[in-house]
Amino acid sequence: MDEVLTIGQLAQRAGIGVSTIRFYEQKGLIEGPPRNKSGYRLYPPKMVEKVRFIKNCRDLGFSLRTVADLLKLCYIEANAIDCASVQARIRKQHQAITEQYEVLNRQREKLEQLLTACPQEGGDQACDFIQVLLD
C-alpha cells in the first residue's frame, strides 16, 4: 500500500495547523481526500508540496482567489504555465504591499508626532496629543 498521511501528519510536514488544512479544503484550494474506515482523511505525500505552496502564497499576502488561480496555473496547467500571467499577479501583489507600506509609514510618522507632542510622564503640563490628531 502506498504511503498516506493523516491530516495531523500533513499539517506537521507542511508547517501549519490542522484547522488550516481543513480551511484550505473548505475553500477548494485542496481536494477532499478519501477517508479510511474510521473516517480519517488520508492524504497522498505529494499534498505536502501543494499545502506548502498555498502557505507560502498566503504568507506573501496573496488573496485566496489569487492562490486558487496560481494553483490552477502551476498544478493543473503545469505544462503550459504562462509566466506573464504569474508575473502580473506578482506585480499586482507587490503594488498592494507597497501601498500598505506607505500607509503604515504615514501611521508611524503620525504616532511619532504624538509621542513628541506629549510631555514626559509625571509632568503638570497638559498633553497636546488631541491637537496633533486634529491636524
C-alpha positions as CSV (number, residue, x, y, z in Angstrom):
1,M,0.0,0.0,0.0
2,D,1.3,3.5,-0.9
3,E,2.2,5.8,2.0
4,V,-0.6,8.1,3.1
5,L,-0.7,10.9,5.6
6,T,-3.3,11.7,8.2
7,I,-4.3,15.3,8.5
8,G,-2.1,15.7,11.5
9,Q,0.9,14.3,9.7
10,L,0.2,16.5,6.7
11,A,-0.1,19.6,8.9
12,Q,3.2,18.8,10.7
13,R,5.1,18.3,7.5
14,A,3.7,21.4,5.9
15,G,4.3,23.5,9.0
16,I,0.7,24.6,9.5
17,G,-2.2,23.7,11.8
18,V,-4.8,21.0,11.2
19,S,-7.5,23.7,11.1
20,T,-5.7,25.4,8.3
21,I,-5.7,22.2,6.2
22,R,-9.5,21.9,6.8
23,F,-9.9,25.6,5.8
24,Y,-7.9,25.1,2.6
25,E,-10.1,22.1,1.8
26,Q,-13.3,24.0,2.6
27,K,-12.2,26.9,0.3
28,G,-11.5,24.4,-2.5
29,L,-7.7,25.0,-2.5
30,I,-7.1,21.3,-1.9
31,E,-9.2,18.4,-2.8
32,G,-11.1,16.5,-0.1
33,P,-9.1,13.2,0.3
34,P,-10.5,9.7,0.7
35,R,-11.2,8.5,4.2
36,N,-10.4,5.3,5.9
37,K,-13.0,3.1,7.6
38,S,-12.7,5.2,10.8
39,G,-13.4,8.4,8.8
40,Y,-9.8,9.7,9.0
41,R,-8.7,11.8,6.0
42,L,-5.8,10.1,4.1
43,Y,-3.6,12.4,2.0
44,P,-1.0,11.5,-0.5
45,P,2.5,12.6,0.4
46,K,2.6,14.9,-2.7
47,M,0.0,17.1,-0.9
48,V,2.7,18.4,1.4
49,E,4.2,20.3,-1.5
50,K,0.8,21.8,-2.5
51,V,0.0,22.8,1.0
52,R,3.4,24.5,1.4
53,F,2.8,26.3,-1.9
54,I,-0.5,27.6,-0.6
55,K,1.0,28.6,2.8
56,N,3.9,30.4,1.1
57,C,1.5,32.3,-1.2
58,R,-0.7,33.3,1.8
59,D,2.5,34.4,3.7
60,L,3.2,36.8,0.8
61,G,-0.3,38.2,1.2
62,F,-2.0,36.7,-1.9
63,S,-5.8,36.5,-1.7
64,L,-7.5,33.1,-1.7
65,R,-8.7,33.8,-5.2
66,T,-5.2,34.6,-6.4
67,V,-3.9,31.5,-4.7
68,A,-6.5,29.4,-6.4
69,D,-5.5,31.0,-9.8
70,L,-1.8,30.3,-9.1
71,L,-2.6,26.7,-8.1
72,K,-4.5,26.2,-11.4
73,L,-1.6,27.6,-13.4
74,C,1.0,25.6,-11.5
75,Y,-0.7,22.3,-10.9
76,I,-3.5,21.9,-13.5
77,E,-1.9,23.7,-16.4
78,A,1.7,22.8,-15.4
79,N,2.7,22.0,-19.0
80,A,1.6,25.4,-20.2
81,I,2.5,27.8,-17.4
82,D,2.1,31.4,-18.6
83,C,4.9,33.3,-17.0
84,A,3.3,36.6,-18.0
85,S,0.1,35.7,-16.0
86,V,2.1,34.7,-13.0
87,Q,4.2,37.9,-13.2
88,A,1.1,40.0,-13.5
89,R,-0.2,38.6,-10.3
90,I,3.1,39.1,-8.5
91,R,3.3,42.7,-9.7
92,K,-0.2,43.4,-8.5
93,Q,0.6,41.9,-5.1
94,H,3.9,43.9,-5.0
95,Q,2.0,47.1,-5.7
96,A,-0.6,46.3,-3.0
97,I,2.1,45.7,-0.4
98,T,3.9,48.9,-1.4
99,E,0.7,50.8,-0.9
100,Q,0.2,49.2,2.5
101,Y,3.8,50.0,3.4
102,E,3.2,53.7,2.6
103,V,0.1,53.8,4.7
104,L,1.9,52.1,7.6
105,N,4.8,54.6,7.3
106,R,2.4,57.5,7.5
107,Q,0.8,56.0,10.5
108,R,4.2,55.5,12.1
109,E,5.1,59.2,11.4
110,K,1.8,60.3,13.0
111,L,2.5,58.2,16.1
112,E,5.9,59.7,16.4
113,Q,4.3,63.2,16.3
114,L,2.0,62.1,19.1
115,L,4.9,60.9,21.2
116,T,6.8,64.2,20.8
117,A,3.6,66.2,21.5
118,C,3.1,64.6,24.9
119,P,5.2,65.8,27.8
120,Q,7.2,63.3,29.8
121,E,5.4,61.2,32.4
122,G,4.6,63.0,35.7
123,G,4.6,66.5,34.3
124,D,2.0,69.0,35.2
125,Q,1.6,70.2,31.6
126,A,-1.5,69.1,29.6
127,C,-0.9,66.6,26.8
128,D,-1.3,68.1,23.3
129,F,-1.9,64.8,21.6
130,I,-5.5,65.7,20.8
131,Q,-4.3,68.7,18.8
132,V,-2.0,66.5,16.8
133,L,-4.9,64.2,16.0
134,L,-7.0,67.2,14.8
135,D,-4.2,68.4,12.4
